[in-house]
Amino acid sequence: MQFHNRFRQLIDDRQIGRKELAEQLNIAYSTLGNYLNGDREPDINMLIKIADLFSVSIDYLVGHPTNQTISDEETRLLHLFRQMPPEHQQMLTEIAKVMTLQNQK
């Protein structure tokens, strides 16, 4: 998956407006549009800002394989989990434990 597709997915997952995102990244709205359309790619400093903002690695953003065996879906789930308040994280963890035990039967 290319950068612009991953970036778009992160924005959709977070449900953040493009205008708001451009302001948070301190870039022009048109620059953000170029990133999302695949017409332009961010420099390393912008990649760092984007990675920090969305709590993902630069490797993930640019589609670089890592030594990890984590799929894109697992990475997306982790990203969503990190956005939850602690009490929701705990609830989801308990649900996952129950589901895992059910699958072992």
Summary of the structure (lengths in Angstrom):
residues: 105
radius of gyration: 16.1
end to end distance: 36.2
largest distance: 54.2
contacts: 235
relative contact order: 0.12
helix: 72%
strand: 0%
